[in-house]
Amino acid sequence: MPPTDTRAGRDVPPKATLFCPDCGHRSRYDGDWVVVERRNGTHYRCPDCHEQITTRTSRAGGPSSRLLDSYWQAWDHGIRAWHGLLQRLLSP
């Protein structure tokens, strides 16, 4: 009897697949993710719920870039909070 591939019966995504832990969206790393380039690295966000999935850090970045990143992180949190509030207010 020939060996069978146990993955053939399951829906196993390729290794290059990213998953959103919040909404379950999945796609290849070069798929439909929202990619934000910053001084400290590349941030991948879910196109459905806007959750940050992963960050690929860069090696460059001094104190001023950390301060700027803190600003943008605070900005992101504020936008996401308003987005969530609007979704709750506008949902039936």
N, C-alpha and C positions, 0 to 999 in steps of 0.2 A: 504494500500500500504506500503510495507516494506521500511525503509530508505535506501538510496543508498549512497555508499561511493563516494564522489566527486573526490577523488584522483584516483579512479580506471580508470577514463577516461583520466587522464593526466599521463605523464611520470614523476612521482615524485620520485627522488632518495632517498635512505635511509639517515637518519640523519648523518651517519658516512662518508658521501661523501664530498670530497674536490674538489673545482673547481679552475681552473686557469683563472684569469681574463683577461689574454692576449690572449690565444689561445683557451680557452673553453674546454680544456681537463678536464675530470672528472674521479675520481676513489675513492674507499674507502681509508680511511686514511692509511690502511695497504696494499694498492695496489701497483701500479708500480711507486710511487713517488721516487725521488732520495732523500735519507735521509742522511744528513751530521751531524755527532755528533761533537760538540765542547764543550769547557769548559762552555760556557754561556748557552748552550741549544742544542736542536735538531732543525735543519733547514730542511724544506720540500721544494723541488724544483720540478718543472714540468719536466717530462721526455721528453716532446716534444720541449718546447721553453726555458727551463732552468730558468724560472722566479721563484723567491722565493715566495712560497705560504704562508707559515706561519712559525713561530718559537715558539717552546715550551721552555721557559727559565728554566734554573736551578737556584737554590738559591745560589750556590757557585759562587765565582768569585770576585777576588780583582782587584786592579789597573793593575797588570801585565797581568791578563787574558783579561781585557778590551783593553789593548794595543795590545795584540796578536790578539784579535778579530778584531780590527781596521785594522791591517795588512791584515788579511784574507779577510775582507770585501773589501779592496782596491784591493787585488789580484782578487777576484771574479768579481768586476766591470771591471777590465782590461781584464780578459779572456772573459767576455760577450761582451765587446766592440769589441775585435778582432774577436770573433765568428760572430757577426752581420756584421762586415766589410767583412769577408770572404764569408758569405752567399750572400751578395750583389754583390761581385765581381765574384763569381762562378755561379750565377743564369743566366739563358739564357735571 
